[in-house]
Amino acid sequence: MSARTKARSRALDILFEADQRRVNAETLLDERLRDSESRAGNNPYTATLVRGVVARWRDIDAALTDYSQGWTLDRMPAVDRAILRIGAWEVLFNDEIPDAVAISEAVALATELSTDESPGFVNGLLGRLAEVKATIV
C-alpha cells in the first residue's frame, strides 16, 4: 500500500469521525497530530487532505449535491460522504494528483469500506466531476 493510499485512509478516518461526532474535522486532525500514538501524523498528505477538504467544504458539498442525481448528502452513507469529499477535493482542487488516480483511490476505499453499490456510485459521481471541473473551479 502506497504512502498516499495510507494517508487517504487516515484522512477518511478523521473526516468520518468528525462527521459522526459533529465536530470540525480540522480540529480533530489537530488533536490527532498532537497525540503521539496517532497514525495521522505519519504522513503529511493526511493533513493536506483534511485541511484541503475543510477549506473547500462548501464548494465540494455543492458540487457533490449538484451532480449526485437524486441523492442528497444526508441520504448518502457517512463513509461515502467522506470518501467523496476526499475524491472531489483531489479531482477539483489538487493538480498534483491525476483525476484517474484520485477516482481509482476513492473507488478502492468504497470497495473496501462501504456497500456493494458504493464503488459504482463513487466512480460515476467523481467521474462526472472530472468531466465538468472546468465549470466548477
MARFITOR-530481 format. One record per residue: residue number from 1; residue in three letters; x, y, z negated of N, C-alpha, C, O, CB in turn. Coordinates in Angstrom, 2 decimals, decimal comma. Atoms other than C-alpha are relative to their C-alpha. Glycine has a CB too. Layout:
REM residues N
{NUM 'Ala' {X Y Z} {X Y Z} {X Y Z} {X Y Z} {X Y Z}}
...
This chain:
REM residues 137
{1 'Met' {0,85 -1,18 0,00} {0,00 0,00 0,00} {0,89 1,24 0,00} {1,80 1,35 -0,82} {-0,96 0,00 -1,22}}
{2 'Ser' {-0,83 -1,19 -0,11} {1,45 3,36 1,03} {-0,23 0,95 -1,17} {-1,23 0,85 -1,88} {-0,27 0,72 1,31}}
{3 'Ala' {0,11 -0,97 1,09} {2,04 6,19 -1,42} {-1,22 0,89 0,17} {-1,89 1,22 -0,80} {1,27 0,86 -0,08}}
{4 'Arg' {1,18 -0,86 -0,22} {-0,65 8,32 0,21} {-1,29 -0,78 -0,20} {-2,29 -0,21 -0,63} {0,04 0,60 1,40}}
{5 'Thr' {1,18 0,82 0,26} {-3,13 5,45 0,07} {-0,27 -0,07 -1,50} {-1,41 0,06 -1,94} {0,18 -1,43 0,59}}
{6 'Lys' {0,15 0,01 1,46} {-2,49 5,16 -3,66} {-0,46 1,36 -0,51} {-1,30 1,44 -1,41} {1,34 -0,39 -0,68}}
{7 'Ala' {0,39 -1,35 0,41} {-2,81 8,93 -4,01} {-1,48 0,25 0,29} {-2,17 0,86 -0,52} {0,86 1,06 0,72}}
{8 'Arg' {1,43 -0,14 -0,32} {-6,19 8,84 -2,26} {-0,85 -0,76 -1,01} {-1,88 -0,25 -1,47} {-0,29 -0,52 1,44}}
{9 'Ser' {0,74 0,80 0,97} {-7,36 6,10 -4,60} {-0,06 0,71 -1,35} {-1,11 0,72 -2,00} {0,65 -1,38 -0,16}}
{10 'Arg' {-0,03 -0,72 1,28} {-6,29 8,12 -7,65} {-0,84 1,27 0,07} {-1,53 1,62 -0,89} {1,45 0,34 -0,40}}
{11 'Ala' {0,84 -1,19 -0,18} {-7,91 11,28 -6,28} {-1,47 -0,40 -0,03} {-2,30 0,30 -0,61} {0,34 0,72 1,33}}
{12 'Leu' {1,37 0,51 0,03} {-11,07 9,24 -5,71} {-0,44 -0,26 -1,44} {-1,56 0,10 -1,82} {-0,11 -1,29 0,84}}
{13 'Asp' {0,32 0,27 1,40} {-10,98 8,09 -9,33} {-0,35 1,30 -0,74} {-1,32 1,35 -1,49} {1,16 -0,71 -0,70}}
{14 'Ile' {0,21 -1,28 0,70} {-10,74 11,70 -10,53} {-1,29 0,66 0,48} {-2,08 1,14 -0,33} {1,20 0,94 0,22}}
{15 'Leu' {1,22 -0,62 -0,53} {-13,46 13,03 -8,21} {-1,25 -0,75 -0,43} {-2,27 -0,14 -0,75} {0,07 0,08 1,52}}
{16 'Phe' {1,14 0,81 0,43} {-15,78 10,15 -9,06} {-0,30 0,24 -1,48} {-1,45 0,47 -1,86} {0,28 -1,50 0,25}}
{17 'Glu' {0,20 -0,21 1,43} {-15,24 10,55 -12,81} {-0,55 1,39 -0,28} {-1,45 1,55 -1,11} {1,31 -0,21 -0,76}}
{18 'Ala' {0,48 -1,37 0,20} {-15,74 14,31 -12,62} {-1,48 0,12 0,38} {-2,26 0,78 -0,30} {0,85 1,01 0,82}}
{19 'Asp' {1,40 -0,01 -0,44} {-18,98 13,79 -10,70} {-0,89 -0,66 -1,04} {-1,95 -0,13 -1,38} {-0,14 -0,71 1,36}}
{20 'Gln' {0,81 0,73 0,98} {-20,27 11,26 -13,23} {-0,11 0,75 -1,33} {-1,16 0,75 -1,97} {0,60 -1,38 -0,23}}
{21 'Arg' {0,00 -0,73 1,28} {-19,28 13,36 -16,24} {-0,48 1,43 0,15} {-0,67 2,14 -0,84} {1,39 0,00 -0,60}}
{22 'Arg' {0,41 -1,37 -0,30} {-20,38 16,58 -14,53} {0,98 1,03 -0,57} {0,60 1,99 -1,23} {-1,40 0,26 -0,56}}
{23 'Val' {-1,06 -0,93 0,39} {-17,06 18,29 -15,20} {0,74 0,42 1,26} {0,63 -0,22 2,30} {0,97 -0,63 -1,04}}
{24 'Asn' {-0,79 -0,48 -1,12} {-14,78 20,26 -12,92} {1,12 -0,97 0,29} {1,87 -1,35 -0,61} {0,55 1,41 -0,29}}
{25 'Ala' {-1,02 1,00 -0,39} {-12,52 17,88 -11,00} {1,41 0,53 -0,20} {2,31 -0,24 -0,54} {-0,20 -0,41 1,46}}
{26 'Glu' {-1,35 -0,55 0,18} {-9,55 20,24 -11,17} {0,38 0,02 -1,48} {1,54 -0,22 -1,82} {0,07 1,43 0,59}}
{27 'Thr' {-0,25 0,05 1,44} {-9,87 20,49 -14,95} {0,35 -1,42 -0,42} {1,27 -1,63 -1,21} {-1,22 0,51 -0,78}}
{28 'Leu' {-0,28 1,40 0,30} {-9,99 16,70 -15,15} {1,38 -0,40 0,53} {2,12 -1,11 -0,15} {-1,09 -0,91 0,60}}
{29 'Leu' {-1,33 0,27 -0,56} {-6,94 16,48 -12,87} {1,08 0,55 -0,93} {2,04 -0,15 -1,23} {0,14 0,62 1,40}}
{30 'Asp' {-1,00 -0,60 0,89} {-5,02 18,86 -15,14} {0,15 -0,81 -1,28} {1,26 -0,97 -1,79} {-0,39 1,45 -0,34}}
{31 'Glu' {-0,08 0,86 1,19} {-5,91 16,68 -18,14} {0,80 -1,25 0,31} {1,64 -1,68 -0,49} {-1,42 -0,38 -0,48}}
{32 'Arg' {-0,73 1,22 -0,38} {-4,64 13,61 -16,29} {1,48 0,27 0,21} {2,32 -0,56 -0,14} {-0,60 -0,59 1,27}}
{33 'Leu' {-1,41 -0,34 -0,24} {-1,43 15,36 -15,28} {0,75 0,21 -1,30} {1,95 -0,04 -1,38} {0,10 1,25 0,88}}
{34 'Arg' {-0,64 -0,19 1,31} {-0,74 16,23 -18,93} {0,14 -1,32 -0,76} {0,97 -1,43 -1,66} {-0,81 0,99 -0,84}}
{35 'Asp' {-0,01 1,30 0,68} {-1,41 12,63 -20,01} {1,17 -0,83 0,54} {1,19 -1,20 1,72} {-1,35 -0,76 0,21}}
{36 'Ser' {-1,21 0,71 -0,44} {1,93 10,80 -19,88} {-0,28 -1,42 0,48} {0,52 -1,99 1,22} {1,01 -0,05 -1,12}}
{37 'Glu' {0,33 1,36 -0,41} {0,20 7,45 -19,39} {-0,86 -0,04 1,27} {-1,11 -1,11 1,81} {-0,73 -0,72 -1,12}}
{38 'Ser' {0,84 -0,05 -1,19} {-1,95 8,61 -16,46} {0,84 -0,24 1,25} {1,99 0,19 1,34} {-0,72 1,36 0,10}}
{39 'Arg' {-0,68 0,25 -1,27} {-1,03 7,44 -12,98} {-0,19 1,15 0,97} {0,43 1,17 2,04} {-0,50 -1,30 0,63}}
{40 'Ala' {0,30 -1,09 -0,92} {-2,36 10,65 -11,42} {1,23 0,84 0,33} {1,34 1,36 1,44} {-1,07 0,89 -0,58}}
{41 'Gly' {-1,18 -0,83 -0,22} {0,95 12,43 -11,81} {1,10 -0,69 0,79} {2,11 -0,07 1,09} {0,55 0,42 -1,30}}
{42 'Asn' {-1,04 0,75 -0,70} {2,90 9,73 -9,98} {0,18 0,43 1,45} {1,23 0,16 2,04} {-0,30 -1,46 -0,04}}
{43 'Asn' {-0,08 -0,40 -1,39} {2,19 11,20 -6,56} {-0,61 1,38 0,16} {-1,79 1,57 -0,13} {-0,71 -1,03 0,91}}
{44 'Pro' {0,52 -1,37 -0,14} {1,84 14,91 -5,82} {-1,18 0,11 0,97} {-1,95 1,07 0,89} {1,11 0,91 0,46}}
{45 'Tyr' {1,11 -0,08 -0,95} {-0,59 14,14 -2,98} {-1,35 -0,19 -0,70} {-2,37 0,29 -0,20} {0,17 -1,05 1,11}}
{46 'Thr' {1,24 0,11 0,78} {-3,20 13,16 -5,59} {-0,49 1,39 -0,38} {-1,66 1,72 -0,18} {0,22 -0,87 -1,28}}
{47 'Ala' {0,37 -1,36 0,39} {-3,16 16,72 -6,90} {-0,36 0,84 1,21} {-1,29 1,65 1,14} {1,14 0,66 -0,78}}
{48 'Thr' {0,31 -0,74 -1,22} {-3,11 18,13 -3,37} {-1,42 -0,31 0,46} {-2,17 0,60 0,82} {1,00 -0,35 1,11}}
{49 'Leu' {1,36 0,39 -0,41} {-6,25 16,16 -2,51} {-1,06 0,60 -0,91} {-2,01 1,22 -0,44} {-0,12 -1,52 0,00}}
{50 'Val' {1,02 -0,48 0,93} {-8,18 17,04 -5,65} {-0,12 1,52 0,07} {-1,22 2,06 0,16} {0,32 -0,44 -1,45}}
{51 'Arg' {0,04 -1,47 -0,07} {-7,21 20,72 -5,55} {-0,55 0,48 1,35} {-1,28 1,47 1,40} {1,41 0,59 -0,22}}
{52 'Gly' {0,53 -0,37 -1,31} {-7,95 20,87 -1,83} {-1,50 -0,17 0,09} {-2,20 0,70 0,60} {0,66 -0,83 1,08}}
{53 'Val' {1,44 0,23 0,00} {-11,39 19,35 -2,25} {-0,71 1,04 -0,86} {-1,73 1,59 -0,45} {-0,32 -1,43 -0,52}}
{54 'Val' {0,64 -0,98 0,88} {-12,21 21,65 -5,17} {-0,01 1,39 0,65} {-1,01 2,10 0,57} {0,72 0,05 -1,37}}
{55 'Ala' {-0,10 -1,32 -0,63} {-11,01 24,73 -3,26} {-1,00 0,17 1,15} {-1,47 1,29 1,40} {1,41 0,22 0,51}}
{56 'Arg' {0,90 -0,08 -1,16} {-13,25 23,90 -0,26} {-1,31 -0,73 -0,26} {-2,01 -1,11 0,68} {0,69 -0,58 1,24}}
{57 'Trp' {1,16 0,79 0,42} {-16,06 22,19 -2,21} {-1,27 0,39 0,76} {-1,94 -0,47 1,33} {-0,24 0,15 -1,49}}
{58 'Arg' {1,25 -0,45 -0,64} {-18,90 24,30 -0,80} {0,03 -0,25 1,51} {-0,96 -0,69 2,09} {-0,23 1,50 -0,28}}
{59 'Asp' {-0,12 0,23 -1,45} {-17,61 24,10 2,78} {-0,14 -1,49 0,32} {-0,82 -1,87 1,27} {1,35 0,53 0,52}}
{60 'Ile' {0,06 1,45 -0,21} {-17,16 20,33 2,51} {-1,42 -0,50 -0,19} {-1,94 -1,22 0,66} {0,96 -0,74 -0,97}}
{61 'Asp' {1,36 0,46 0,26} {-20,58 19,74 0,96} {-0,97 0,50 1,07} {-1,90 -0,22 1,46} {-0,46 0,45 -1,38}}
{62 'Ala' {0,87 -0,53 -1,06} {-22,22 22,00 3,56} {0,17 -0,82 1,28} {-0,82 -1,16 1,93} {0,32 1,49 0,27}}
{63 'Ala' {-0,25 0,80 -1,21} {-20,56 20,07 6,40} {-0,59 -1,40 -0,14} {-1,21 -1,91 0,79} {1,51 -0,08 0,29}}
{64 'Leu' {0,54 1,34 0,22} {-21,49 16,71 4,89} {-1,52 0,02 0,06} {-2,13 -0,88 0,63} {0,47 -0,56 -1,35}}
{65 'Thr' {1,46 -0,12 -0,02} {-25,08 17,86 4,38} {-0,51 0,23 1,41} {-1,49 -0,38 1,83} {-0,44 1,16 -0,92}}
{66 'Asp' {0,45 -0,34 -1,35} {-25,38 19,31 7,88} {0,07 -1,19 0,95} {-0,76 -1,31 1,85} {0,83 1,13 0,54}}
{67 'Tyr' {-0,22 1,07 -0,98} {-24,11 16,18 9,63} {-0,33 -1,41 -0,49} {-0,07 -2,38 0,22} {1,42 0,03 0,43}}
{68 'Ser' {0,27 1,34 0,54} {-25,28 13,31 7,42} {-1,33 -0,59 0,47} {-1,62 -1,74 0,14} {0,02 0,05 -1,49}}
{69 'Gln' {1,24 0,48 -0,61} {-28,64 12,97 9,23} {-0,86 -0,87 -0,92} {-0,75 -2,09 -0,94} {0,33 -0,78 1,23}}
{70 'Gly' {0,96 0,71 0,82} {-31,30 12,06 6,74} {0,48 -0,39 -1,39} {-0,28 -0,99 -2,16} {-0,42 -1,21 0,70}}
{71 'Trp' {-0,53 0,34 1,32} {-29,07 11,65 3,71} {0,45 1,27 -0,70} {1,32 1,99 -0,22} {1,18 -1,00 0,12}}
{72 'Thr' {-0,48 -1,10 0,81} {-28,74 14,30 1,05} {1,20 -0,50 -0,80} {1,36 -1,70 -1,00} {-1,12 0,56 -0,93}}
{73 'Leu' {-1,13 0,41 0,82} {-25,58 14,31 -1,03} {-0,45 -0,72 -1,25} {0,18 -1,69 -1,68} {0,85 1,21 -0,37}}
{74 'Asp' {0,50 0,63 1,23} {-27,61 13,42 -4,11} {-0,46 -1,43 0,24} {-0,43 -2,25 -0,68} {-1,14 0,82 -0,59}}
{75 'Arg' {0,50 1,34 -0,30} {-29,00 10,34 -2,36} {1,13 -0,99 0,26} {0,94 -2,20 0,15} {-0,93 0,06 1,21}}
{76 'Met' {-1,14 0,87 -0,29} {-25,55 9,00 -1,46} {0,55 -0,60 -1,30} {0,50 0,05 -2,34} {1,11 0,79 0,74}}
{77 'Pro' {-0,69 0,53 1,17} {-23,79 6,65 -3,86} {1,15 0,94 -0,40} {1,83 1,51 0,46} {0,54 -1,43 0,28}}
{78 'Ala' {-1,03 -0,93 0,49} {-21,40 8,67 -6,04} {1,38 -0,31 0,57} {2,15 0,60 0,87} {0,04 -0,03 -1,52}}
{79 'Val' {-1,31 0,35 -0,54} {-18,39 6,74 -4,80} {0,11 0,44 1,46} {1,17 0,88 1,89} {0,25 -1,52 -0,13}}
{80 'Asp' {-0,01 -0,46 -1,39} {-19,36 7,53 -1,20} {0,19 1,51 0,08} {0,93 2,00 0,93} {-1,30 -0,41 0,71}}
{81 'Arg' {-0,18 -1,46 0,03} {-19,65 11,24 -2,03} {1,46 0,35 -0,19} {2,00 1,21 0,51} {-0,86 0,64 -1,11}}
{82 'Ala' {-1,41 -0,29 0,28} {-16,14 11,23 -3,46} {0,88 -0,37 1,20} {1,77 0,39 1,58} {0,46 -0,76 -1,26}}
{83 'Ile' {-0,77 0,43 -1,17} {-14,73 9,27 -0,51} {-0,20 0,99 1,15} {0,77 1,39 1,80} {-0,43 -1,42 0,44}}
{84 'Leu' {0,30 -0,93 -1,09} {-16,46 11,58 1,97} {0,62 1,37 -0,24} {1,08 2,00 0,70} {-1,49 0,14 0,17}}
{85 'Arg' {-0,62 -1,30 0,29} {-15,20 14,70 0,21} {1,49 -0,04 0,29} {2,04 0,91 0,86} {-0,25 0,41 -1,47}}
{86 'Ile' {-1,43 0,14 -0,28} {-11,62 13,45 0,39} {0,22 -0,06 1,52} {1,05 0,66 2,07} {0,59 -1,27 -0,69}}
{87 'Gly' {-0,15 0,14 -1,45} {-12,01 12,38 4,02} {-0,31 1,28 0,74} {0,40 1,64 1,69} {-0,88 -1,10 0,50}}
{88 'Ala' {0,37 -1,25 -0,65} {-13,74 15,61 5,00} {1,08 1,05 -0,19} {1,40 1,79 0,74} {-1,34 0,52 -0,54}}
{89 'Trp' {-1,07 -0,98 0,22} {-11,01 17,71 3,40} {1,19 -0,31 0,90} {1,77 0,59 1,51} {0,44 0,00 -1,49}}
{90 'Glu' {-1,13 0,36 -0,85} {-8,33 15,76 5,24} {-0,30 0,28 1,47} {0,56 0,79 2,19} {0,36 -1,48 -0,19}}
{91 'Val' {0,35 -0,23 -1,40} {-10,18 15,95 8,57} {-0,10 1,49 0,32} {0,44 1,95 1,32} {-1,33 -0,70 0,33}}
{92 'Leu' {0,29 -1,40 -0,30} {-11,24 19,59 8,33} {1,09 0,97 -0,39} {1,28 1,99 0,28} {-1,25 0,39 -0,68}}
{93 'Phe' {-0,88 -1,02 0,57} {-8,54 21,30 6,31} {1,46 -0,41 -0,19} {2,26 0,41 -0,64} {-0,53 0,41 -1,30}}
{94 'Asn' {-1,39 0,43 0,16} {-5,33 19,24 6,30} {0,57 -0,42 1,35} {0,31 -1,52 1,83} {0,09 -1,17 -1,03}}
{95 'Asp' {-0,56 0,27 -1,33} {-3,45 19,44 9,58} {1,15 -1,01 -0,03} {1,59 -1,47 1,03} {0,48 1,28 0,62}}
{96 'Glu' {-1,10 0,95 0,10} {-0,70 17,13 8,27} {-0,45 -1,45 0,23} {0,37 -2,31 0,56} {0,66 0,13 -1,36}}
{97 'Ile' {0,52 1,36 -0,13} {-2,95 14,06 8,44} {-0,82 -0,09 1,29} {-1,78 0,67 1,46} {-0,87 -0,40 -1,24}}
{98 'Pro' {0,84 0,18 -1,19} {-4,25 12,88 11,83} {-1,42 -0,42 -0,39} {-1,61 -1,18 -1,33} {0,63 -1,05 0,95}}
{99 'Asp' {1,40 0,32 0,31} {-8,04 12,65 11,87} {-0,24 -1,50 -0,07} {-0,93 -1,98 -0,97} {-0,93 0,62 1,05}}
{100 'Ala' {0,22 1,45 -0,03} {-7,95 8,95 12,78} {0,53 -0,67 -1,26} {-0,08 -1,62 -1,76} {0,67 -0,61 1,22}}
{101 'Val' {-0,57 0,56 1,23} {-5,74 8,20 9,76} {-0,91 0,33 -1,19} {-1,21 -0,54 -2,00} {1,43 0,55 -0,25}}
{102 'Ala' {0,89 -0,41 1,10} {-7,98 10,18 7,38} {-1,28 -0,83 0,01} {-1,74 -1,30 -1,03} {-0,34 1,51 0,10}}
{103 'Ile' {1,24 0,77 -0,12} {-11,06 8,39 8,68} {0,24 -1,46 -0,35} {-0,55 -2,06 -1,08} {-0,58 0,11 1,43}}
{104 'Ser' {-0,33 1,40 0,28} {-9,41 4,96 8,56} {0,21 -0,23 -1,50} {-0,26 -1,23 -2,05} {1,25 -0,41 0,76}}
{105 'Glu' {-0,24 0,13 1,45} {-8,27 5,51 4,97} {-1,31 0,11 -0,78} {-1,51 -0,63 -1,75} {0,98 1,09 -0,48}}
{106 'Ala' {1,29 -0,14 0,69} {-11,75 6,66 3,91} {-0,85 -1,26 0,19} {-1,49 -1,72 -0,75} {-0,76 1,24 0,53}}
{107 'Val' {0,75 1,22 -0,27} {-13,34 3,63 5,58} {0,55 -1,15 -0,84} {-0,21 -1,96 -1,36} {0,06 -0,35 1,51}}
{108 'Ala' {-0,60 1,06 0,81} {-10,86 1,34 3,80} {-0,44 0,12 -1,46} {-0,74 -0,89 -2,10} {1,54 0,06 0,10}}
{109 'Leu' {0,48 -0,19 1,38} {-11,81 2,87 0,43} {-1,46 -0,42 -0,13} {-1,84 -1,09 -1,09} {0,17 1,48 -0,43}}
{110 'Ala' {1,42 0,37 0,05} {-15,51 2,47 1,22} {-0,18 -1,52 0,10} {-1,04 -2,09 -0,57} {-0,77 0,69 1,15}}
{111 'Thr' {0,07 1,45 -0,14} {-14,94 -1,14 2,28} {0,33 -0,69 -1,31} {-0,30 -1,67 -1,70} {0,95 -0,49 1,11}}
{112 'Glu' {-0,46 0,60 1,25} {-13,16 -1,91 -0,96} {-0,92 0,30 -1,18} {-1,10 -0,55 -2,05} {1,40 0,48 -0,32}}
{113 'Leu' {0,64 -0,46 1,23} {-15,29 0,05 -3,39} {-1,51 0,25 0,06} {-2,13 0,50 -0,98} {0,64 1,22 -0,43}}
{114 'Ser' {1,40 -0,39 -0,07} {-18,80 0,63 -2,07} {-0,86 -1,09 0,64} {-0,46 -2,25 0,68} {-0,14 1,30 0,79}}
{115 'Thr' {0,97 0,95 -0,54} {-21,78 -1,03 -0,42} {0,41 -0,50 1,38} {1,33 0,03 1,99} {-1,39 0,65 0,07}}
{116 'Asp' {-0,28 0,57 -1,33} {-21,77 -3,12 2,75} {-0,26 1,02 1,12} {0,40 0,98 2,15} {-0,85 -1,25 0,23}}
{117 'Glu' {0,35 -1,00 -1,01} {-23,33 -0,21 4,67} {0,92 1,22 -0,03} {0,97 1,97 0,95} {-1,43 0,44 -0,18}}
{118 'Ser' {-0,79 -1,22 0,18} {-20,93 2,43 3,38} {1,13 0,20 1,01} {1,29 1,32 1,49} {0,58 0,00 -1,36}}
{119 'Pro' {-1,09 -0,23 -0,97} {-17,93 1,83 5,70} {-0,50 0,58 1,33} {0,11 1,50 1,87} {0,74 -1,30 0,26}}
{120 'Gly' {0,56 -0,51 -1,25} {-20,08 2,40 8,79} {-0,49 1,43 -0,13} {-0,30 2,25 0,76} {-1,13 -0,88 0,48}}
{121 'Phe' {0,51 -1,36 0,25} {-21,73 5,46 7,28} {1,16 0,98 -0,11} {1,12 2,04 0,51} {-0,84 0,03 -1,29}}
{122 'Val' {-1,17 -0,86 0,18} {-18,38 6,95 6,22} {0,70 0,23 1,34} {1,06 1,35 1,68} {0,99 -0,61 -1,02}}
{123 'Asn' {-0,65 -0,09 -1,30} {-16,86 6,20 9,63} {-0,78 0,94 0,93} {-0,20 1,82 1,57} {0,14 -1,39 0,63}}
{124 'Gly' {0,82 -0,81 -0,88} {-19,77 7,76 11,50} {-0,02 1,46 -0,38} {0,11 2,33 0,49} {-1,39 -0,52 0,01}}
{125 'Leu' {0,08 -1,38 0,45} {-20,03 10,89 9,38} {1,33 0,72 0,16} {1,37 1,84 0,67} {-0,45 0,06 -1,46}}
{126 'Leu' {-1,30 -0,64 -0,15} {-16,31 11,63 9,28} {0,39 0,11 1,47} {1,03 1,09 1,87} {1,08 -0,78 -0,77}}
{127 'Gly' {-0,25 -0,08 -1,44} {-16,04 10,84 12,99} {-0,72 1,18 0,62} {-0,17 1,88 1,48} {-0,43 -1,28 0,68}}
{128 'Arg' {0,75 -1,16 -0,50} {-18,74 13,40 13,67} {0,65 1,30 -0,43} {0,74 2,24 0,36} {-1,46 -0,05 -0,49}}
{129 'Leu' {-0,69 -1,21 0,46} {-16,95 15,99 11,54} {1,25 0,27 0,82} {1,54 1,41 1,16} {0,37 -0,13 -1,49}}
{130 'Ala' {-1,22 -0,16 -0,82} {-13,76 15,35 13,50} {-0,37 0,57 1,38} {0,35 1,41 1,92} {0,75 -1,36 0,16}}
{131 'Glu' {0,44 -0,48 -1,31} {-15,68 15,93 16,75} {-0,37 1,49 0,00} {-0,10 2,20 0,97} {-1,19 -0,81 0,48}}
{132 'Val' {0,52 -1,38 0,03} {-17,19 19,26 15,64} {0,83 0,93 -0,88} {0,40 2,05 -1,15} {-1,44 -0,01 -0,49}}
{133 'Lys' {-0,74 -0,81 0,98} {-14,47 20,56 13,34} {0,37 1,38 0,51} {0,50 2,32 -0,29} {1,24 -0,72 -0,42}}
{134 'Ala' {-0,32 -1,32 -0,54} {-13,59 23,42 15,68} {-1,13 1,01 -0,26} {-0,88 2,22 -0,34} {0,27 -0,10 1,51}}
{135 'Thr' {1,14 -0,89 0,27} {-17,08 24,83 15,00} {-0,21 0,21 -1,50} {-0,99 1,08 -1,91} {-1,26 -0,57 0,63}}
{136 'Ile' {0,20 -0,08 1,46} {-16,80 24,31 11,22} {1,09 0,86 -0,65} {0,79 1,70 -1,49} {0,01 -1,42 -0,63}}
{137 'Val' {-1,11 -0,71 0,65} {-13,35 25,67 10,31} {0,37 1,26 0,72} {1,28 1,97 0,30} {1,22 -0,88 -0,09}}
